[in-house]
Amino acid sequence: GQDCSYYLVASGGDDDDALEEEDGCLDGCSAHGSCEAGACHCREGWSGAACSLPSRCPTACSQPRGQCISGACHCAAGYFGPACTEALCPHDCWGHGTCSRGTCQCFQGWLGRDCGNKLDVPSSCDPPCANGGQCVNGQCYCGLGFSGVDCSQTVPQVAAAASARRSRPPPAHAFAIAPAAPAAPVVVPPPLPSASLPAPALVAPALAA
């Protein structure tokens, strides 16, 4: 007739086997889990339908960073990686830096926890301006007496004049051109007789008769 092995528990058979069949869990979850509603819920470190397989989750996969479920780490928010050991950086550094262990390493010109703040820095000249030149928008503006991309070349005439004065040249507006003084009258003497001309003849006075 009817197969009564399912009801062995009621007839005094193998109680453990009967309970396993009745609960629907295999091998009593191998003593590594609990049987609930016909399914094994494994303790941490074990996996499989009967909780008989050691989980392959790294030991670092634990709260608060993650949880081992069926042999795989399920990371908590803010963490990633096979063992949930890598921390995410806020806003992925907005693309203005690199993420290292949850900390943004910002590129030049950016700062803040998430590299979201632009840093206004004075422009730099490469090579740097020499001899007191001023760097404006990446370009050197040289002082009087110097020239070149980095103001390293001297202008000889101006440099000599500046050295003679032994002082900083006055500003450009001080070099106004003064009006010329009126010229003094020039007296030109009459030309002298040329030496090549014959000497005037001497006429003797007439003698009285």
N, CA, C and O of each residue as an XYZ file, in Angstrom:
836
protein
N       0.723     -1.157      0.000
C       0.000      0.000      0.000
C       0.794      1.270      0.000
O       1.739      1.447     -0.769
N       0.394      2.139      0.868
C       0.904      3.501      0.930
C       2.260      3.550      1.607
O       2.492      2.840      2.586
N       3.184      4.405      1.082
C       4.511      4.576      1.672
C       4.371      5.405      2.933
O       3.973      6.569      2.900
N       4.715      4.762      4.061
C       4.541      5.446      5.340
C       5.854      5.958      5.906
O       5.907      6.369      7.065
N       6.939      5.941      5.089
C       8.236      6.350      5.629
C       8.248      7.816      6.033
O       9.038      8.227      6.882
N       7.375      8.599      5.425
C       7.330     10.015      5.758
C       6.846     10.243      7.184
O       7.132     11.268      7.802
N       6.112      9.267      7.687
C       5.525      9.414      9.024
C       6.220      8.537     10.046
O       5.622      8.160     11.054
N       7.488      8.207      9.792
C       8.207      7.329     10.706
C       8.277      7.905     12.103
O       8.306      7.168     13.088
N       8.303      9.221     12.186
C       8.397      9.831     13.497
C       7.232      9.433     14.380
O       7.376      9.330     15.598
N       6.093      9.212     13.777
C       4.911      8.842     14.559
C       4.921      7.382     14.936
O       4.241      6.990     15.885
N       5.693      6.538     14.201
C       5.677      5.098     14.467
C       6.894      4.631     15.217
O       7.116      3.430     15.375
N       7.707      5.603     15.692
C       8.853      5.218     16.517
C      10.072      4.877     15.712
O      10.969      4.217     16.235
N      10.160      5.299     14.438
C      11.339      5.014     13.622
C      12.479      5.944     13.988
O      12.580      6.416     15.121
N      13.356      6.206     12.985
C      14.508      7.086     13.183
C      14.015      8.524     13.306
O      13.672      9.168     12.314
N      13.986      9.010     14.541
C      13.414     10.336     14.784
C      14.157     11.428     14.018
O      13.521     12.316     13.448
N      15.527     11.379     13.992
C      16.294     12.432     13.336
C      15.985     12.497     11.857
O      15.751     13.571     11.303
N      15.985     11.308     11.207
C      15.688     11.289      9.774
C      14.296     11.805      9.508
O      14.055     12.531      8.543
N      13.383     11.420     10.380
C      12.008     11.841     10.169
C      11.894     13.350     10.302
O      11.179     13.998      9.538
N      12.613     13.911     11.292
C      12.546     15.348     11.471
C      13.159     16.073     10.283
O      12.660     17.113      9.851
N      14.269     15.503      9.748
C      14.899     16.128      8.602
C      13.953     16.148      7.414
O      13.830     17.154      6.715
N      13.279     15.007      7.192
C      12.356     14.951      6.068
C      11.167     15.865      6.310
O      10.681     16.543      5.405
N      10.720     15.863      7.542
C       9.531     16.644      7.839
C       9.807     18.131      7.705
O       8.965     18.874      7.201
N      11.012     18.588      8.165
C      11.338     20.002      8.080
C      11.778     20.401      6.683
O      11.724     21.579      6.331
N      12.207     19.451      5.893
C      12.658     19.742      4.542
C      14.092     20.211      4.468
O      14.515     20.641      3.394
N      14.880     20.158      5.546
C      16.275     20.576      5.540
C      17.168     19.349      5.454
O      16.895     18.322      6.076
N      18.228     19.466      4.681
C      19.138     18.344      4.483
C      20.132     18.236      5.627
O      20.715     19.227      6.067
N      20.308     17.015      6.095
C      21.341     16.697      7.084
C      21.315     17.608      8.299
O      22.352     17.877      8.905
N      20.129     18.081      8.654
C      20.048     18.942      9.831
C      20.920     20.179      9.712
O      21.417     20.708     10.706
N      21.097     20.638      8.459
C      21.939     21.814      8.180
C      23.367     21.609      8.664
O      24.092     22.568      8.932
N      23.767     20.316      8.774
C      25.147     19.938      9.101
C      25.635     20.560     10.398
O      26.838     20.736     10.591
N      24.718     20.890     11.277
C      25.053     21.498     12.565
C      25.744     22.848     12.405
O      26.347     23.361     13.348
N      25.653     23.422     11.202
C      26.266     24.732     10.964
C      25.229     25.794     10.618
O      25.550     26.858     10.090
N      23.991     25.476     10.930
C      22.950     26.438     10.641
C      21.654     26.004     11.290
O      21.608     25.008     12.011
N      20.608     26.753     11.030
C      19.293     26.430     11.576
C      18.313     26.250     10.430
O      18.413     26.900      9.389
N      17.360     25.347     10.651
C      16.368     25.044      9.638
C      15.116     25.861      9.912
O      14.485     25.728     10.961
N      14.774     26.691      8.972
C      13.592     27.529      9.115
C      12.779     27.468      7.831
O      13.274     27.768      6.745
N      11.525     27.075      7.982
C      10.597     26.995      6.849
C      11.158     26.138      5.731
O      11.008     26.465      4.554
N      11.805     25.040      6.101
C      12.295     24.095      5.109
C      13.589     24.493      4.437
O      13.976     23.865      3.452
N      14.279     25.519      4.933
C      15.545     25.937      4.325
C      16.576     26.190      5.413
O      16.263     26.679      6.499
N      17.822     25.841      5.085
C      18.910     26.053      6.034
C      19.371     27.501      5.996
O      19.591     28.072      4.927
N      19.512     28.075      7.161
C      20.107     29.400      7.299
C      21.446     29.206      7.992
O      21.517     28.958      9.196
N      22.517     29.327      7.191
C      23.848     28.973      7.666
C      24.434     30.050      8.560
O      24.180     31.245      8.407
N      25.244     29.557      9.513
C      26.000     30.482     10.330
C      27.174     31.027      9.513
O      27.586     30.441      8.512
N      27.698     32.167      9.974
C      28.799     32.779      9.240
C      29.964     31.806      9.145
O      30.344     31.159     10.122
N      30.516     31.720      7.947
C      31.625     30.808      7.705
C      31.207     29.535      7.005
O      32.056     28.728      6.626
N      29.875     29.337      6.823
C      29.387     28.126      6.164
C      28.371     28.509      5.099
O      27.684     29.525      5.203
N      28.293     27.674      4.082
C      27.366     27.938      2.992
C      26.892     26.620      2.407
O      27.304     25.545      2.842
N      26.016     26.721      1.410
C      25.469     25.533      0.771
C      24.072     25.228      1.272
O      23.632     25.768      2.287
N      23.370     24.351      0.545
C      21.992     24.007      0.903
C      21.910     23.357      2.273
O      20.915     23.519      2.978
N      22.958     22.615      2.660
C      22.977     21.946      3.961
C      23.995     22.575      4.900
O      24.337     21.980      5.922
N      24.484     23.768      4.575
C      25.495     24.454      5.398
C      26.723     23.587      5.621
O      27.342     23.624      6.685
N      27.062     22.811      4.611
C      28.188     21.891      4.754
C      29.457     22.407      4.086
O      30.517     21.794      4.213
N      29.359     23.521      3.381
C      30.523     24.036      2.663
C      31.108     25.235      3.403
O      30.410     26.210      3.683
N      32.398     25.147      3.714
C      33.004     26.334      4.326
C      32.909     27.507      3.349
O      33.192     27.362      2.159
N      32.517     28.640      3.855
C      32.389     29.796      2.969
C      33.767     30.292      2.580
O      34.744     30.114      3.308
N      33.821     30.913      1.429
C      35.083     31.438      0.929
C      35.206     32.936      1.200
O      36.059     33.600      0.610
N      34.392     33.459      2.056
C      34.473     34.885      2.360
C      35.751     35.173      3.140
O      36.099     34.428      4.057
N      36.439     36.226      2.790
C      37.615     36.605      3.583
C      37.204     36.945      5.012
O      36.076     37.364      5.269
N      38.123     36.761      5.910
C      37.811     37.041      7.313
C      37.489     38.516      7.528
O      36.815     38.876      8.493
N      37.975     39.372      6.622
C      37.709     40.798      6.789
C      36.286     41.164      6.406
O      35.830     42.276      6.673
N      35.590     40.234      5.783
C      34.219     40.518      5.364
C      33.311     40.386      6.578
O      32.768     39.313      6.841
N      33.154     41.448      7.295
C      32.323     41.421      8.492
C      31.787     42.822      8.739
O      32.238     43.794      8.133
N      30.834     42.904      9.624
C      30.258     44.203      9.962
C      31.333     45.092     10.585
O      32.191     44.569     11.296
N      31.334     46.366     10.363
C      30.289     47.085      9.627
C      30.534     47.162      8.134
O      29.748     47.773      7.410
N      31.635     46.538      7.651
C      31.981     46.715      6.239
C      31.190     45.813      5.313
O      30.919     46.194      4.174
N      30.824     44.658      5.758
C      30.097     43.745      4.885
C      29.615     42.523      5.630
O      29.841     42.377      6.832
N      28.944     41.644      4.897
C      28.388     40.434      5.490
C      28.580     39.286      4.511
O      28.394     39.446      3.304
N      28.952     38.132      5.042
C      29.173     36.956      4.203
C      27.857     36.223      4.006
O      27.252     35.742      4.964
N      27.424     36.142      2.763
C      26.186     35.443      2.428
C      26.490     34.465      1.311
O      26.909     34.851      0.220
N      26.271     33.174      1.606
C      26.499     32.104      0.627
C      27.888     32.183      0.015
O      28.054     32.024     -1.195
N      28.871     32.427      0.844
C      30.250     32.404      0.380
C      30.715     33.659     -0.312
O      31.831     33.693     -0.830
N      29.905     34.685     -0.339
C      30.306     35.930     -0.996
C      30.081     37.099     -0.058
O      29.116     37.134      0.706
N      30.994     38.054     -0.135
C      30.865     39.253      0.686
C      29.860     40.204      0.061
O      29.941     40.529     -1.124
N      28.933     40.636      0.860
C      27.991     41.667      0.443
C      28.345     42.910      1.253
O      28.136     42.971      2.465
N      28.885     43.889      0.548
C      29.458     45.056      1.223
C      28.392     46.053      1.651
O      27.368     46.233      0.991
N      28.669     46.684      2.763
C      27.809     47.765      3.241
C      28.076     49.016      2.416
O      29.078     49.108      1.707
N      27.177     49.960      2.519
C      27.328     51.206      1.770
C      28.632     51.892      2.151
O      28.958     52.022      3.331
N      29.362     52.323      1.150
C      30.625     53.008      1.385
C      31.833     52.115      1.269
O      32.961     52.596      1.375
N      31.631     50.802      1.049
C      32.747     49.871      0.931
C      32.586     49.038     -0.329
O      31.475     48.840     -0.820
N      33.715     48.551     -0.849
C      33.671     47.681     -2.015
C      34.897     46.780     -1.990
O      35.749     46.887     -1.108
N      34.969     45.886     -2.980
C      36.083     44.952     -3.073
C      35.675     43.565     -2.635
O      34.640     43.399     -1.990
N      36.478     42.552     -2.978
C      36.126     41.170     -2.637
C      35.991     40.928     -1.146
O      35.251     40.033     -0.736
N      36.681     41.697     -0.329
C      36.595     41.534      1.120
C      35.982     42.760      1.787
O      36.033     42.894      3.010
N      35.403     43.654      0.988
C      34.795     44.880      1.515
C      35.794     45.717      2.299
O      35.430     46.401      3.255
N      37.049     45.657      1.889
C      38.082     46.397      2.607
C      38.364     47.758      1.990
O      39.012     48.599      2.612
N      37.883     47.979      0.774
C      38.142     49.251      0.102
C      36.995     50.219      0.381
O      35.827     49.914      0.143
N      37.354     51.371      0.882
C      36.337     52.383      1.175
C      36.137     53.278     -0.038
O      37.094     53.667     -0.708
N      34.896     53.592     -0.302
C      34.578     54.509     -1.390
C      34.890     55.936     -0.967
O      34.776     56.282      0.209
N      35.281     56.754     -1.919
C      35.524     58.169     -1.651
C      34.256     58.960     -1.944
O      33.513     58.621     -2.865
N      34.006     60.000     -1.177
C      32.791     60.792     -1.411
C      32.767     61.375     -2.815
O      33.717     62.013     -3.268
N      31.647     61.132     -3.485
C      31.414     61.646     -4.840
C      32.503     61.232     -5.822
O      32.679     61.858     -6.868
N      33.238     60.163     -5.474
C      34.328     59.694     -6.335
C      35.290     60.837     -6.667
O      35.849     60.905     -7.762
N      35.464     61.722     -5.703
C      36.387     62.868     -5.796
C      36.030     63.807     -6.939
O      36.849     64.629     -7.348
N      34.813     63.691     -7.454
C      34.321     64.563     -8.525
C      35.213     64.538     -9.760
O      35.143     65.433    -10.602
N      36.044     63.519     -9.865
C      36.939     63.463    -11.021
C      38.135     64.391    -10.919
O      38.893     64.537    -11.877
N      38.313     65.032     -9.738
C      39.415     65.976     -9.565
C      40.500     65.403     -8.657
O      41.304     66.154     -8.105
N      40.531     64.083     -8.496
C      41.536     63.459     -7.651
C      41.438     61.950     -7.751
O      40.590     61.420     -8.468
N      42.309     61.261     -7.028
C      42.293     59.802     -6.984
C      41.874     59.349     -5.592
O      42.120     60.030     -4.596
N      41.237     58.188     -5.548
C      40.728     57.653     -4.286
C      41.713     56.634     -3.731
O      42.074     55.682     -4.423
N      42.145     56.821     -2.502
C      43.052     55.897     -1.844
C      42.543     55.614     -0.436
O      42.602     56.471      0.446
N      42.038     54.387     -0.241
C      41.530     53.961      1.067
C      40.483     54.919      1.609
O      40.486     55.275      2.788
N      39.604     55.320      0.734
C      38.503     56.167      1.153
C      38.825     57.634      1.274
O      37.972     58.430      1.667
N      40.057     58.004      0.936
C      40.471     59.400      1.033
C      40.835     59.927     -0.343
O      41.568     59.281     -1.092
N      40.322     61.100     -0.669
C      40.622     61.721     -1.960
C      42.003     62.368     -1.928
O      42.319     63.139     -1.022
N      42.810     62.048     -2.915
C      44.077     62.729     -3.131
C      43.857     63.688     -4.297
O      43.874     63.273     -5.456
N      43.651     64.955     -3.997
C      43.209     65.928     -5.001
C      44.331     66.313     -5.952
O      45.502     66.382     -5.577
N      43.932     66.561     -7.202
C      44.862     67.081     -8.188
C      45.177     68.541     -7.853
O      44.469     69.185     -7.080
N      46.258     69.045     -8.455
C      46.657     70.430     -8.216
C      45.534     71.373     -8.642
O      44.948     71.232     -9.715
N      45.257     72.326     -7.780
C      44.218     73.294     -8.062
C      42.872     72.934     -7.463
O      41.910     73.687     -7.615
N      42.783     71.781     -6.775
C      41.519     71.354     -6.158
C      41.782     70.955     -4.722
O      42.866     70.476     -4.390
N      40.792     71.152     -3.873
C      40.930     70.758     -2.473
C      39.562     70.403     -1.909
O      38.540     70.526     -2.584
N      39.568     69.958     -0.649
C      38.334     69.538      0.005
C      38.290     68.033      0.175
O      39.051     67.304     -0.462
N      37.398     67.571      1.036
C      37.277     66.138      1.309
C      36.948     65.352      0.049
O      37.369     64.206     -0.106
N      36.191     65.977     -0.851
C      35.821     65.303     -2.092
C      36.421     65.998     -3.315
O      35.975     65.769     -4.440
N      37.436     66.851     -3.098
C      38.104     67.585     -4.188
C      37.114     68.416     -4.990
O      37.278     68.602     -6.195
N      36.097     68.908     -4.319
C      35.079     69.672     -5.018
C      35.295     71.168     -4.988
O      34.520     71.912     -5.588
N      36.334     71.631     -4.301
C      36.579     73.069     -4.204
C      37.770     73.456     -5.064
O      38.869     72.925     -4.903
N      37.542     74.377     -5.970
C      38.617     74.844     -6.847
C      39.453     75.862     -6.098
O      38.923     76.789     -5.484
N      40.739     75.686     -6.150
C      41.664     76.580     -5.461
C      42.163     77.620     -6.448
O      42.750     77.288     -7.477
N      41.922     78.885     -6.119
C      42.413     79.970     -6.958
C      43.848     80.274     -6.557
O      44.103     80.788     -5.467
N      44.770     79.955     -7.434
C      46.188     80.185     -7.162
C      46.734     81.156     -8.196
O      46.291     81.159     -9.344
N      47.688     81.976     -7.795
C      48.285     82.863     -8.793
C      48.958     82.051     -9.884
O      49.536     80.994     -9.634
N      48.870     82.572    -11.104
C      49.445     81.833    -12.216
C      50.949     81.751    -12.044
O      51.572     82.654    -11.485
N      51.517     80.680    -12.519
C      52.947     80.482    -12.400
C      53.575     80.497    -13.780
O      52.967     80.071    -14.762
N      54.791     80.990    -13.837
C      55.525     81.047    -15.091
C      56.612     79.985    -15.066
O      57.254     79.761    -14.040
N      56.807     79.343    -16.188
C      57.827     78.309    -16.307
C      58.657     78.600    -17.553
O      58.145     78.471    -18.665
N      59.916     78.985    -17.403
C      60.658     79.145    -16.152
C      60.206     80.384    -15.385
O      59.584     81.279    -15.958
N      60.518     80.437    -14.086
C      60.089     81.589    -13.292
C      60.764     82.876    -13.762
O      61.858     82.855    -14.327
N      60.097     83.978    -13.519
C      60.614     85.285    -13.942
C      61.825     85.669    -13.091
O      61.796     85.574    -11.864
N      62.879     86.101    -13.762
C      64.098     86.521    -13.070
C      64.155     88.044    -12.992
O      63.372     88.750    -13.628
N      65.100     88.524    -12.196
C      65.408     89.959    -12.115
C      64.194     90.828    -11.806
O      64.040     91.919    -12.355
N      63.341     90.334    -10.926
C      62.203     91.136    -10.495
C      61.044     91.179    -11.462
O      60.127     91.981    -11.285
N      61.058     90.330    -12.491
C      59.941     90.311    -13.429
C      58.673     89.807    -12.766
O      58.733     89.030    -11.813
N      57.531     90.242    -13.261
C      56.240     89.868    -12.688
C      55.551     88.855    -13.594
O      55.502     89.023    -14.813
N      55.012     87.787    -12.971
C      54.308     86.748    -13.721
C      52.821     87.067    -13.732
O      52.193     87.141    -12.675
N      52.262     87.255    -14.900
C      50.841     87.549    -15.058
C      50.282     86.617    -16.118
O      50.701     86.641    -17.275
N      49.312     85.780    -15.694
C      48.679     84.832    -16.617
C      49.705     83.972    -17.347
O      49.586     83.715    -18.545
N      50.710     83.536    -16.600
C      51.696     82.628    -17.171
C      52.733     83.286    -18.048
O      53.489     82.585    -18.721
N      52.801     84.594    -18.069
C      53.757     85.304    -18.913
C      54.537     86.309    -18.077
O      53.966     87.005    -17.237
N      55.864     86.380    -18.315
C      56.716     87.294    -17.559
C      56.658     88.694    -18.149
O      56.756     88.885    -19.361
N      56.496     89.666    -17.263
C      56.589     91.072    -17.640
C      57.838     91.620    -16.961
O      57.908     91.708    -15.735
N      58.831     91.991    -17.788
C      60.158     92.322    -17.267
C      60.248     93.774    -16.826
O      59.548     94.651    -17.332
N      61.140     93.994    -15.857
C      61.431     95.344    -15.417
C      62.368     96.038    -16.397
O      62.880     95.410    -17.323
N      62.588     97.315    -16.196
C      63.428     98.114    -17.072
C      64.848     97.560    -17.073
O      65.437     97.332    -16.016
N      65.383     97.350    -18.247
C      66.744     96.848    -18.368
C      66.832     95.362    -18.594
O      67.931     94.831    -18.749
N      65.681     94.655    -18.617
C      65.697     93.207    -18.798
C      64.687     92.804    -19.860
O      63.693     93.490    -20.096
N      64.968     91.678    -20.491
C      64.071     91.178    -21.526
C      64.181     89.663    -21.574
O      64.896     89.057    -20.776
N      63.470     89.060    -22.514
C      63.486     87.609    -22.666
C      62.250     86.975    -22.069
O      61.480     87.623    -21.361
N      62.069     85.690    -22.368
C      60.895     84.967    -21.887
C      60.825     84.983    -20.372
O      59.743     85.087    -19.795
N      61.992     84.879    -19.722
C      62.023     84.844    -18.256
C      62.744     86.054    -17.665
O      63.144     86.026    -16.501
N      62.913     87.115    -18.456
C      63.567     88.352    -17.994
C      65.015     88.132    -17.571
O      65.529     88.863    -16.724
N      65.671     87.142    -18.147
C      67.050     86.849    -17.754
C      68.071     87.565    -18.628
O      69.260     87.562    -18.308
N      67.636     88.177    -19.722
C      68.563     88.871    -20.610
C      68.573     90.361    -20.264
O      67.537     90.960    -19.976
N      69.770     90.934    -20.302
C      69.888     92.361    -19.993
C      69.905     93.174    -21.280
O      70.401     92.726    -22.314
N      69.360     94.363    -21.193
C      69.435     95.321    -22.292
C      70.617     96.222    -21.962
O      70.509     97.026    -21.036
N      71.768     96.129    -22.688
C      73.016     96.782    -22.251
C      72.893     98.267    -21.976
O      73.334     98.724    -20.922
N      72.304     99.049    -22.896
C      72.276    100.491    -22.710
C      71.488    100.871    -21.458
O      71.925    101.701    -20.660
N      70.341    100.259    -21.306
C      69.504    100.591    -20.154
C      70.157    100.124    -18.872
O      70.114    100.819    -17.857
N      70.769     98.934    -18.915
C      71.407     98.404    -17.716
C      72.566     99.293    -17.292
O      72.768     99.523    -16.099
N      73.337     99.802    -18.270
C      74.470    100.667    -17.929
C      73.991    101.972    -17.318
O      74.574    102.467    -16.353
N      72.929    102.524    -17.882
C      72.408    103.778    -17.336
C      71.873    103.578    -15.928
O      72.067    104.418    -15.049
N      71.200    102.459    -15.729
C      70.659    102.184    -14.399
C      71.777    101.976    -13.402
O      71.674    102.388    -12.247
N      72.860    101.327    -13.854
C      73.982    101.098    -12.955
C      74.653    102.411    -12.587
O      75.095    102.589    -11.452
N      74.730    103.338    -13.546
C      75.360    104.627    -13.262
C      74.554    105.414    -12.244
O      75.123    106.105    -11.399
N      73.257    105.314    -12.316
C      72.419    106.038    -11.357
C      72.419    105.378     -9.989
O      72.131    106.017     -8.977
N      72.748    104.076     -9.970
C      72.786    103.308     -8.724
C      71.474    103.391     -7.963
O      71.451    103.394     -6.732
N      70.446    103.454     -8.672
C      69.139    103.465     -8.028
C      68.147    102.852     -8.988
O      68.413    102.703    -10.180
N      67.000    102.501     -8.443
C      65.957    101.920     -9.283
C      65.465    102.981    -10.257
O      65.237    104.122     -9.857
N      65.299    102.630    -11.516
C      64.831    103.622    -12.487
C      63.483    104.171    -12.071
O      62.652    103.441    -11.532
N      63.257    105.468    -12.321
C      61.953    106.048    -11.987
C      60.871    105.447    -12.856
O      61.173    104.862    -13.896
N      59.615    105.576    -12.455
C      58.528    105.024    -13.257
C      58.469    105.657    -14.632
O      59.048    106.715    -14.876
N      57.753    104.983    -15.526
C      57.727    105.398    -16.922
C      57.181    106.809    -17.077
O      57.609    107.543    -17.968
N      56.225    107.206    -16.207
C      55.635    108.528    -16.384
C      56.617    109.659    -16.062
O      56.349    110.821    -16.369
N      57.767    109.314    -15.437
C      58.748    110.340    -15.099
C      59.617    110.714    -16.294
O      60.379    111.679    -16.239
N      59.500    109.952    -17.365
C      60.343    110.192    -18.522
C      59.654    111.106    -19.535
O      59.765    110.868    -20.738
N      58.947    112.142    -19.086
C      58.314    113.084    -20.015
C      59.393    113.897    -20.718
O      60.399    114.271    -20.113
N      59.176    114.162    -21.982
C      60.172    114.891    -22.775
C      60.004    116.384    -22.512
O      58.935    116.943    -22.757
N      61.046    117.021    -22.019
C      60.989    118.460    -21.725
C      61.114    119.242    -23.027
O      61.826    118.807    -23.932
N      60.427    120.405    -23.145
C      60.550    121.200    -24.379
C      61.960    121.744    -24.529
O      62.625    122.066    -23.544
N      62.401    121.840    -25.758
C      63.766    122.295    -26.027
C      63.892    123.781    -25.712
O      62.969    124.551    -25.977
N      65.027    124.190    -25.148
C      65.284    125.607    -24.844
C      65.509    126.373    -26.144
O      66.049    125.814    -27.099
N      65.101    127.655    -26.197
C      65.316    128.418    -27.444
C      66.794    128.541    -27.762
O      67.629    128.723    -26.875
N      67.091    128.439    -29.023
C      68.497    128.465    -29.446
C      69.059    129.880    -29.337
O      68.371    130.849    -29.658
N      70.303    130.000    -28.887
C      70.981    131.304    -28.803
C      71.364    131.772    -30.208
O      71.701    130.945    -31.055
N      71.317    133.098    -30.473
C      71.696    133.567    -31.824
C      73.153    133.256    -32.125
O      74.028    133.341    -31.263
N      73.373    132.904    -33.342
C      74.724    132.540    -33.773
C      75.295    133.693    -34.597
O      74.675    134.109    -35.576
N      76.467    134.219    -34.221
C      77.139    135.305    -34.953
C      78.157    134.686    -35.881
O      79.084    134.003    -35.445
N      77.976    134.930    -37.158
C      78.908    134.373    -38.140
C      79.837    135.490    -38.602
O      79.354    136.460    -39.186
N      81.126    135.406    -38.375
C      82.058    136.461    -38.819
C      82.172    136.494    -40.334
O      82.001    135.464    -40.987
N      82.463    137.690    -40.920
C      82.612    137.748    -42.381
C      83.800    136.932    -42.820
O      84.764    136.767    -42.073
N      83.732    136.429    -44.011
C      84.850    135.597    -44.475
C      86.121    136.415    -44.643
O      86.091    137.562    -45.089
N      87.194    135.821    -44.289
C      88.498    136.461    -44.456
C      88.927    136.372    -45.906
O      88.543    135.440    -46.613
N      89.746    137.363    -46.371
C      90.201    137.260    -47.766
C      91.037    136.023    -47.969
O      91.777    135.579    -47.092
N      90.894    135.506    -49.119
C      91.618    134.284    -49.426
C      93.082    134.597    -49.646
O      93.406    135.653    -50.189
N      93.935    133.753    -49.260
C      95.380    133.947    -49.428
C      95.800    133.860    -50.884
O      96.896    134.283    -51.252
N      94.925    133.311    -51.702
C      95.303    133.150    -53.110
C      95.037    134.400    -53.929
O      95.501    134.524    -55.062
N      94.277    135.337    -53.339
C      93.996    136.560    -54.091
C      95.258    137.429    -54.130
O      96.027    137.450    -53.169
N      95.476    138.158    -55.258
C      96.676    139.016    -55.320
C      96.561    140.186    -54.355
O      95.477    140.728    -54.138
N      97.643    140.546    -53.809
C      97.662    141.665    -52.861
C      97.348    142.955    -53.591
O      97.759    143.099    -54.742
N      96.653    143.887    -52.998
C      96.321    145.139    -53.684
C      97.591    145.938    -54.054
O      98.551    145.989    -53.285
N      97.570    146.553    -55.238
C      98.747    147.316    -55.719
C      98.890    148.611    -54.928
O      97.914    149.298    -54.626
N     100.099    148.907    -54.616
C     100.374    150.133    -53.874
C     100.667    151.250    -54.876
O     101.569    151.134    -55.705
N      99.931    152.276    -54.792
C     100.121    153.400    -55.733
C     100.841    154.516    -54.983
O     100.395    154.982    -53.934
N     101.974    154.930    -55.562
C     102.747    155.993    -54.911
C     102.065    157.323    -55.124
O     101.553    157.576    -56.215
N     102.040    158.133    -54.182
C     101.398    159.441    -54.349
C     102.154    160.294    -55.381
O     103.381    160.251    -55.465
N     101.420    161.033    -56.127
C     102.050    161.871    -57.173
C     102.860    162.988    -56.530
O     102.469    163.610    -55.542
N     104.031    163.203    -57.163
C     104.915    164.230    -56.629
C     104.548    165.578    -57.228
O     104.202    165.691    -58.404
N     104.630    166.520    -56.443
C     104.287    167.854    -56.947
C     105.351    168.330    -57.944
O     106.541    168.109    -57.721
N     104.955    168.952    -58.991
C     105.893    169.393    -60.023
C     106.532    170.689    -59.599
O     107.358    171.237    -60.329
